[in-house]
Structures are given as C-alpha cells and as structure tokens.
Amino acid sequence: MTRHLRHKLLRRLQFRESWVIFFVAGFIMMNFPFLHIFNKPGTIFGYPFMFLYFYLGWAASIFIIYLFTLAVSNPTAAKSPENKQP
C-alpha cells in the first residue's frame, strides 16, 4: 500500500461514523439472516460453512480493530497535507 493511500485510510478511520458503521455491520452479521445462510450441511476443504464464517469473520474483525488502533495512535493522519498552513 502506498504511503498516500495508507494516510488517507487512517484519516478516514478516525471519523466516528466509520466506527459506528463497522459496529453495526458486525452486529448484523452475527444475527439470524447471515447465520441462517451459512448454517448449511456442506463443507469447504472439510470445514463446515458455519465454522469458516465464524473464524474468517473473527479474523476480519481483528484486522479492522488493528486498522482502527493505527488510526488512533497516528496523530499525523488527522492532519491533511492539503490543509497545512505556511
């Protein structure tokens, strides 16, 4: 990832709306419609769909939390290079 894209992503993750959006998305994904979709008798590489859904969702949520902690701990991401004063 280039430095500019990383800076832009970290700056965007500091907005309160993005925190709320990810929380609501995680809450929705752990409720009936999604759990019913993945509660099937089939398997992928010998693992049941529900097992993969939980563990891949768990890994994705850890990665998103990692990105949020990077955004919070990086105070320079809040300052836009376009808004620098001479």
C-alpha positions, -999 to 999 in steps of 0.1 A, spaced: 0 0 0 14 34 -9 21 60 17 -7 83 4 -33 55 4 -24 45 39 -25 81 51 -59 85 35 -73 53 50 -61 61 85 -75 96 83 -109 82 72 -109 56 101 -107 84 126 -143 95 118 -169 84 143 -192 73 115 -168 47 104 -166 32 139 -204 31 140 -207 15 106 -183 -13 114 -200 -20 147 -235 -22 131 -222 -43 103 -206 -67 128 -238 -68 148 -259 -76 117 -235 -103 106 -240 -121 139 -278 -123 137 -304 -145 121 -302 -139 83 -265 -143 79 -262 -172 104 -290 -190 86 -273 -185 52 -241 -202 65 -257 -229 86 -257 -255 58 -245 -291 58 -219 -285 31 -182 -281 37 -152 -263 21 -119 -282 24 -136 -304 50 -147 -274 72 -184 -266 77 -196 -233 64 -206 -220 98 -171 -227 112 -155 -209 84 -179 -180 86 -171 -175 123 -134 -178 120 -130 -157 89 -153 -131 104 -132 -132 136 -100 -127 117 -115 -98 96 -127 -81 128 -93 -84 144 -78 -68 112 -103 -39 113 -96 -33 150 -59 -32 141 -66 -6 115 -86 15 140 -58 13 165 -33 25 138 -56 54 131 -60 64 167 -23 61 175 -12 81 144 -19 117 152 -4 129 119 -31 111 100 -56 136 113 -37 165 96 -43 166 59 -13 176 37 -36 199 18 -45 218 49 -10 226 61 -5 263 69 26 280 55 
